[in-house]
Amino acid sequence: MTHSILVLNGPNLNMLGTREPSIYGNETLAEMEKILQALSKEHGLGVTFFQSNHEGAIIDKIQQSKNVARGIIANLGGFTHTSIAIRDAFLSSGLPVLEVHVSNVAKREHFRQKNYLSDIAVGSISGFGIFGYQLAYLAFLKLLPTPPP
């Protein structure tokens, strides 16, 4: 097993910085990745990144990560509210998952209130923009046992 966290982003997250900046902010996915890479260098817990607009690709990545990653930071975008299949993939992986939402979904539309991940995640971070990813990374530093040398 590696010493890394998978940062998994779902549909439309590739549009951060340009998609509805009044809701999602002006920062991009690439900026978030740079920040987490810097944290990784500082703390020694590696990060890998994956984004897809396709449910099957996300499921495949979760399944491939089962014996590779130590945990997953997941922002499933709209799949948070619709995908039992992704939920099942997380459950079968056995990996701890920290859920991140750039916007505060509790203050959003009614259909966004259904969440297929929050009850199986070790925690949820919502409404802090891309800073939520940093909070999730730092939480994993506390949550995960120190790997053997």
Secondary structure, DSSP 4 states (H G I P E B T S, - for coil): --SEEEEEE-TTGGGTTTS-HHHH-S--HHHHHHHHHHHHHHH--EEEEEE-S-HHHHHHHHHHHTTT-SEEEEE-GGGGGT-HHHHHHHHHH---EEEEESS-GGGS-GGGG--SSTTTSSEEEESSTTHHHHHHHHHHHHHSPPPP-
